[in-house]
């Protein structure tokens, strides 16, 4: 593939890039023009970071490598720190360091000592409304997914698949095993001893149904050193998504058997799979309920202790989460990505960061013809997906020299999904309606009927034990360089430990940042 890339660039120059399919991040040095060209794939599966100063330019696929090349300490960008405490990661294009950037997805950049930097976008998604019927949309979806899977099975090493037991990875595994030959195809999953977070029984059900060779691992405990290694040696900056840990573990399991693994990443964003879309639809109606009645409901739910169980298994947990969504709505307007705190709570814990942060203004935000939920899906596709999901999977898998390929990220699949009317995907009865109707014949009925869960980690229990003790010490030892209000952070931890509320994800946000501040050698 490297030889093909080089030949294409030599023959066609930058015009070759839009003809490419798949994932990439590359740098090409032109010895005649004394310039460098860097480029990144359309949806940001692969990363490339760069920095430039006084006629120097450096780029690398990981921040630790870039810092080693640059050879000097970096300064923290507090605007990105503010973004992190809102969203859990930097916004597209930025990093935690001043004058250090990540090339945005679907972009190329040229640099020369004489001409400086010029950046261009080589692809924008086609969002032309689909002209056919629902049946025709199903037929087209089956066709482009078949083609995508076939392309991603091309390899001179063995290819397997992640299989969580959810809809997306199950569809990918079923289609791949059909084309590959089920008896020789391998699938991999990870589980937890905490039953409400464990999905292994569904993964086994699918694996048995499609007839593949299935392997499992269990994340029953973890070491802070594991997180530090991933965070400091791979991600290189704070990254909130705690499912980085199980993703690394399932990558380790898979790497013992195959060199390439397919994943179901991207389907939730493209086909309306997240529960927050339904929550937004309910909230749009709930806003019409009289304020006094909403206040009473809020107080009543607040009096009920929030369980540690995964929200897919608990109505009470869903009620608490819905109230949180209500509280955070103002902080999510215009919607960029899910946020962790309401404006009021953010100011209480991060007063020095409240006025900071980068702006991300997507063209569809002001388009009145695009439905509210469709805008959320588009923002999740072009912000949350590359900044969170792709980052997590790439860094975790590459830590074990495992290549991951995402069939839902095929250009034809992406453009088809974005062209479909919202009603083809959004349904109160069935998550990702068109996926269920198109691929319903591939999987057991129990998989389609199950609640969406995701690759969640039981943080609530962790922070009521040793991890909470560790975080308390870190909060108490914070110095003036940490932009966190000690009293607000401790209040969050105390309420969590009292079983009053589940603040596990917010506490993990603090913990990861404080680990990074203690250990990072770039600052």
C-alpha positions in Angstrom: 0.0 0.0 0.0 2.9 2.4 0.6 4.2 1.8 -2.9 0.8 2.5 -4.4 0.5 5.6 -2.3 3.9 6.9 -3.4 3.2 6.1 -7.1 -0.1 7.8 -6.9 1.4 11.0 -5.4 4.2 11.1 -7.9 1.8 10.7 -10.8 -1.1 12.9 -9.7 0.2 14.9 -6.7 -2.4 16.1 -4.2 -5.2 15.1 -6.7 -4.5 11.5 -5.9 -5.7 11.9 -2.3 -9.5 12.1 -2.9 -9.2 8.9 -5.0 -8.0 6.9 -1.9 -10.2 4.7 0.3 -9.5 3.5 3.8 -7.4 5.0 6.6 -4.1 6.8 6.5 -1.9 9.5 7.9 1.3 10.1 5.8 4.0 12.7 5.2 5.7 13.1 1.8 8.9 15.1 1.4 9.4 16.8 -2.0 13.1 17.1 -2.5 12.7 19.4 -5.5 10.3 21.9 -4.0 11.8 21.5 -0.5 8.3 21.0 0.9 6.4 18.5 2.9 2.8 17.3 2.3 0.9 15.6 5.1 -2.6 14.2 4.9 -5.2 12.4 7.1 -8.1 10.1 6.1 -11.7 11.3 5.8 -13.1 10.4 9.2 -9.9 10.7 11.3 -9.2 7.0 12.0 -5.4 7.7 11.9 -3.8 10.7 13.6 -1.0 13.0 12.6 0.3 15.9 14.7 2.6 18.7 13.7 4.3 21.8 15.0 6.3 24.6 13.3 8.4 27.5 14.5 11.0 29.8 12.9 11.5 27.8 9.7 11.3 24.4 11.4 8.5 21.8 10.9 8.0 18.4 12.5 5.2 15.9 12.3 4.5 12.5 13.9 1.6 10.0 14.4 1.9 10.3 18.2 2.5 13.2 20.5 5.3 11.5 22.5 7.2 11.0 19.2 6.6 14.5 18.1 8.0 15.9 21.4 11.1 13.7 21.1 11.7 15.1 17.6 11.1 18.7 18.7 13.3 18.4 21.7 11.9 21.1 23.9 9.3 21.5 26.6 5.8 22.5 25.7 3.3 24.8 27.4 -0.2 23.7 28.3 -3.0 25.3 26.2 -5.7 26.2 28.8 -8.3 26.6 26.0 -7.9 22.9 25.3 -8.0 22.2 29.0 -11.4 23.9 29.1 -12.5 21.8 26.1 -11.4 18.7 27.9 -13.4 19.3 31.0 -16.4 20.0 28.9 -16.1 17.2 26.4 -13.4 14.8 27.6 -11.0 15.5 24.7 -9.5 18.3 22.6 -11.7 19.7 19.8 -10.6 18.9 16.2 -7.3 20.4 15.2 -6.1 21.2 18.7 -3.9 19.5 21.4 -3.2 20.2 25.0 0.0 22.1 23.9 0.4 25.6 22.5 1.6 25.6 18.9 1.1 21.9 18.6 -1.8 20.8 16.3 -3.5 17.7 15.0 -4.3 17.8 11.3 -8.1 17.6 11.0 -9.8 14.7 9.2 -10.3 14.9 5.5 -7.5 17.5 5.3 -4.1 18.0 3.8 -1.3 20.4 4.7 1.7 21.7 2.8 4.7 23.3 4.4 7.9 24.8 3.1 10.4 27.1 4.7 9.8 29.9 2.3 6.0 29.6 2.0 4.9 28.5 5.5 1.7 26.5 5.9 -1.3 26.1 3.6 -4.1 23.7 4.7 -6.9 22.4 2.5 -10.0 20.2 2.8 -10.1 17.4 0.1 -13.4 15.9 1.0 -16.7 17.1 2.4 -19.6 14.6 3.0 -22.3 14.6 0.4 -25.6 15.2 2.3 -27.9 15.2 -0.8 -31.3 13.7 0.3 -31.6 10.1 -0.8 -34.0 9.9 -3.7 -35.2 6.3 -3.5 -37.6 4.4 -1.3 -36.9 2.8 2.1 -36.6 -0.6 0.4 -34.1 0.8 -2.1 -32.1 2.4 0.8 -31.9 -1.0 2.4 -30.7 -2.6 -0.8 -28.1 0.1 -1.3 -26.9 -0.2 2.3 -26.5 -4.0 2.0 -24.6 -3.5 -1.2 -22.1 -0.9 0.1 -21.5 -2.7 3.3 -20.8 -5.9 1.4 -18.3 -4.0 -0.7 -16.7 -2.4 2.4 -16.3 -5.6 4.2 -14.8 -7.3 1.1 -12.2 -4.5 0.8 -11.3 -4.6 4.4 -10.7 -8.4 4.4 -7.9 -7.9 1.8 -4.7 -8.7 3.7 -1.5 -10.8 3.7 -2.1 -11.6 7.4 -5.0 -13.1 9.2 -8.1 -10.9 9.8 -10.5 -11.3 12.7 -13.2 -9.1 14.3 -14.1 -7.5 17.6 -17.4 -8.8 18.8 -19.1 -7.1 21.8 -22.5 -8.7 21.2 -23.9 -5.3 20.2 -25.6 -4.7 16.8 -22.7 -3.0 15.1 -19.9 -5.4 15.7 -22.2 -8.3 15.3 -23.2 -7.1 11.8 -19.6 -6.7 10.8 -18.6 -10.1 12.2 -21.5 -11.8 10.5 -20.8 -10.3 7.1 -17.0 -10.8 7.4 -17.4 -14.5 8.5 -19.7 -15.1 5.4 -17.0 -13.8 3.0 -14.0 -15.2 4.9 -15.4 -18.6 5.8 -16.9 -18.8 9.3 -15.0 -21.8 10.6 -11.6 -20.1 10.0 -12.8 -16.6 11.2 -12.0 -15.5 14.8 -13.8 -13.0 17.0 -12.8 -11.4 20.3 -14.6 -9.8 23.2 -13.9 -8.5 26.8 -16.1 -8.8 29.9 -16.4 -7.6 33.5 -17.2 -9.4 36.7 -19.8 -6.6 37.3 -22.8 -8.3 35.7 -24.6 -5.2 34.5 -21.5 -4.2 32.5 -20.8 -7.6 31.1 -21.8 -8.4 27.5 -20.1 -11.7 27.0 -23.3 -13.8 26.9 -24.5 -11.8 23.8 -21.1 -12.1 22.1 -21.2 -15.9 22.7 -24.7 -16.0 21.3 -23.7 -14.2 18.1 -20.4 -16.2 17.8 -22.3 -19.5 18.1 -25.0 -18.3 15.6 -22.5 -17.4 12.9 -20.2 -20.3 13.7 -16.9 -18.6 14.3 -14.0 -19.3 16.6 -14.5 -17.0 19.6 -12.1 -15.7 22.3 -12.8 -13.8 25.5 -10.9 -11.8 28.1 -12.0 -10.3 31.4 -11.1 -6.9 32.8 -11.7 -7.7 36.5 -9.0 -5.3 37.8 -6.6 -2.7 36.4 -3.4 -1.1 37.5 -2.8 2.7 37.5 0.4 1.9 35.6 -1.7 0.5 32.7 -3.5 3.8 32.4 -0.3 5.8 32.7 1.4 3.8 29.9 -1.6 4.2 27.6 -2.0 7.9 28.5 1.6 9.0 28.4 3.2 6.7 25.9 0.3 6.4 23.4 -2.3 9.2 23.7 0.2 11.7 25.0 -2.5 14.0 26.5 -5.6 13.8 28.8 -8.3 11.6 27.3 -11.4 10.9 29.4 -13.0 7.8 27.8 -12.5 5.0 30.4 -13.3 2.4 27.8 -9.7 2.9 26.6 -8.9 0.2 29.2 -11.1 -2.6 28.0 -10.4 -1.6 24.4 -6.7 -2.2 25.1 -7.4 -5.5 26.8 -9.5 -6.8 23.9 -6.8 -5.6 21.5 -4.2 -7.6 23.6 -6.4 -10.7 23.4 -6.9 -10.3 19.6 -3.2 -9.6 18.9 -2.4 -13.1 20.2 -4.3 -14.6 17.3 -4.6 -12.1 14.4 -2.8 -9.0 13.1 -5.9 -7.2 11.8 -9.3 -6.8 13.5 -12.5 -5.3 12.1 -14.7 -3.1 14.3 -18.2 -1.7 14.3 -17.1 1.9 15.0 -19.2 4.7 13.5 -22.6 3.0 13.2 -24.0 4.8 16.2 -23.2 8.2 14.8 -24.3 7.4 11.3 -27.5 5.5 12.1 -28.8 7.3 15.3 -27.8 4.7 17.8 -27.1 6.7 20.9 -29.7 7.0 23.7 -29.0 10.8 23.8 -30.9 11.2 20.5 -34.1 9.8 22.1 -33.4 11.9 25.2 -33.2 15.1 23.1 -36.5 14.2 21.4 -38.1 13.7 24.8 -36.6 16.8 26.2 -37.9 18.9 23.3 -41.4 17.9 24.4 -40.7 18.0 28.1 -39.7 21.7 27.9 -43.5 22.4 27.4 -44.3 20.9 30.8 -45.0 23.8 33.3 -41.9 24.9 35.2 -43.4 24.1 38.6 -44.2 20.5 37.6 -40.6 20.1 36.2 -39.2 21.4 39.5 -41.3 18.9 41.5 -40.2 16.0 39.3 -36.6 17.1 39.5 -36.8 17.2 43.3 -38.5 13.8 43.5 -35.9 12.1 41.3 -33.1 13.8 43.2 -34.4 12.2 46.5 -33.9 8.7 45.0 -30.4 7.2 45.3 -28.8 6.7 42.0 -27.8 3.0 41.4 -24.3 1.9 40.2 -25.9 -0.3 37.5 -25.4 0.4 33.9 -28.2 2.6 32.6 -29.4 0.0 30.1 -30.4 -2.2 33.1 -32.1 0.5 35.4 -35.1 2.7 34.9 -34.0 4.8 37.9 -30.6 5.3 36.4 -32.2 6.5 33.2 -34.3 9.0 35.1 -31.2 10.4 36.8 -29.4 10.6 33.5 -32.4 12.4 31.9 -32.3 15.0 34.7 -28.6 15.5 34.0 -29.4 16.0 30.3 -31.9 18.7 31.3 -29.3 20.4 33.5 -26.7 20.4 30.8 -28.8 21.5 27.8 -27.7 25.2 28.0 -24.1 24.0 27.9 -24.7 22.0 24.8 -26.2 24.9 22.7 -25.2 24.9 19.9 -24.5 21.2 20.1 -20.9 20.3 19.5 -20.6 17.0 21.5 -22.0 15.7 24.8 -20.8 17.7 27.8 -20.1 16.6 31.4 -21.2 19.6 33.3 -23.9 22.2 33.3 -22.6 25.8 33.0 -23.3 26.4 36.7 -21.4 23.3 37.9 -18.6 23.9 35.5 -18.0 27.4 36.9 -18.0 26.0 40.5 -15.3 23.5 39.8 -13.3 25.2 37.0 -13.8 29.0 37.5 -10.6 29.9 35.8 -11.6 28.0 32.7 -15.2 29.0 32.4 -14.5 31.8 29.8 -12.0 29.7 27.9 -12.3 27.1 25.1 -12.1 26.8 21.4 -15.1 27.3 19.1 -16.4 24.7 16.7 -19.0 26.0 14.4 -20.3 23.5 11.9 -22.1 24.6 8.7 -25.2 22.5 9.6 -25.7 24.2 13.0 -27.4 27.2 11.4 -29.3 25.3 8.7 -32.9 25.4 9.7 -33.8 22.6 7.2 -31.7 20.1 9.2 -33.7 18.5 12.1 -32.3 19.0 15.6 -31.4 15.3 16.1 -29.8 15.1 12.6 -27.5 18.0 13.6 -26.5 16.1 16.7 -25.7 13.0 14.6 -23.6 15.1 12.2 -21.7 16.8 15.1 -21.1 13.4 16.7 -19.8 12.0 13.3 -17.3 14.8 12.8 -16.3 15.7 16.4 -17.1 12.9 18.9 -16.2 10.0 16.5 -12.7 11.2 15.6 -11.8 12.8 18.9 -13.0 10.0 21.1 -13.9 6.7 19.4 -11.2 6.6 16.8 -8.6 8.0 19.2 -9.4 5.3 21.7 -9.4 2.4 19.3 -6.3 3.5 17.4 -4.1 4.1 20.5 -5.3 1.0 22.3 -4.9 -1.3 19.4 -1.6 0.1 18.2 -0.2 -0.4 21.7 -0.4 -4.1 20.8 0.6 -3.8 17.1 -2.9 -4.6 16.1 -4.4 -2.9 13.0 -8.1 -2.1 13.3 -10.4 -1.5 10.3 -13.9 0.0 10.5 -16.2 -1.0 7.6 -18.9 1.6 8.6 -16.3 4.2 7.8 -16.2 3.4 4.1 -16.8 6.6 2.1 -19.8 5.1 0.3 -21.4 3.9 3.6 -20.8 7.3 5.2 -22.2 9.3 2.3 -25.3 7.0 2.0 -26.0 7.2 5.8 -25.8 11.0 5.8 -28.1 11.2 2.9 -30.9 9.2 4.5 -34.0 10.8 6.1 -33.9 10.8 9.9 -36.9 8.5 10.1 -35.0 5.7 8.3 -32.8 5.4 11.4 -34.6 7.0 14.3 -37.3 4.9 15.8 -38.8 4.5 19.3 -39.3 0.8 18.7 -35.9 -0.2 17.3 -32.5 1.4 17.6 -30.8 2.0 14.2 -34.0 1.0 12.4 -32.5 0.6 8.9 -29.7 -1.6 10.2 -32.2 -3.9 11.9 -34.4 -4.1 8.8 -31.4 -4.6 6.4 -29.4 -7.1 8.4 -32.1 -8.7 10.5 -31.6 -12.1 8.9 -27.9 -12.3 10.0 -28.3 -12.3 13.8 -30.3 -14.0 16.6 -33.5 -12.1 17.6 -32.2 -11.6 21.2 -29.5 -9.4 19.8 -31.9 -7.1 18.1 -34.2 -7.0 21.2 -31.5 -6.2 23.7 -30.9 -2.7 25.2 -28.0 -0.7 23.9 -25.2 -0.8 26.3 -21.8 0.3 24.9 -18.3 -0.5 26.1 -18.8 1.0 29.6 -16.5 0.6 32.6 -17.9 0.2 36.2 -16.4 3.5 37.4 -18.9 4.1 40.1 -17.7 1.2 42.2 -14.1 1.9 41.6 -14.4 5.5 43.0 -16.1 4.2 46.1 -12.9 2.1 46.8 -9.2 2.5 46.3 -9.5 4.8 43.3 -11.5 7.3 45.3 -8.9 7.3 48.0 -6.2 7.9 45.3 -8.2 10.8 43.8 -8.8 12.4 47.2 -5.0 12.5 47.8 -4.5 14.0 44.4 -7.1 16.7 45.0 -5.7 17.6 48.4 -2.2 17.9 46.9 -3.2 20.2 44.0 -1.0 23.3 43.7 -1.8 26.7 42.1 -1.0 25.5 38.6 -4.0 23.2 38.6 -7.1 25.0 37.3 -9.5 23.0 39.5 -11.4 24.4 42.5 -10.5 22.0 45.4 -13.8 22.5 47.3 -15.9 21.8 44.2 -13.9 18.7 43.3 -14.0 17.3 46.8 -17.8 17.9 47.0 -18.2 15.9 43.9 -16.2 13.0 45.4 -18.0 13.2 48.8 -21.5 13.1 47.1 -20.4 10.1 45.0 -19.0 8.2 47.9 -22.2 8.8 49.9 -24.2 6.9 47.2 -26.2 10.1 46.6 -25.2 10.4 43.0 -23.1 8.5 40.4 -20.4 11.0 39.4 -18.0 8.2 38.2 -17.4 9.6 34.7 -16.9 13.2 36.0 -14.4 11.9 38.7 -12.5 9.9 36.0 -12.2 13.2 34.0 -10.5 14.8 37.0 -8.4 11.7 37.8 -7.0 11.4 34.3 -6.1 15.1 34.1 -4.3 15.0 37.5 -2.4 11.8 36.5 -1.3 13.6 33.4 -0.2 16.7 35.3 1.8 14.6 37.7 3.5 12.4 35.1 3.8 14.4 31.8 7.4 15.3 31.0 6.5 17.7 28.2 5.5 20.6 30.4 
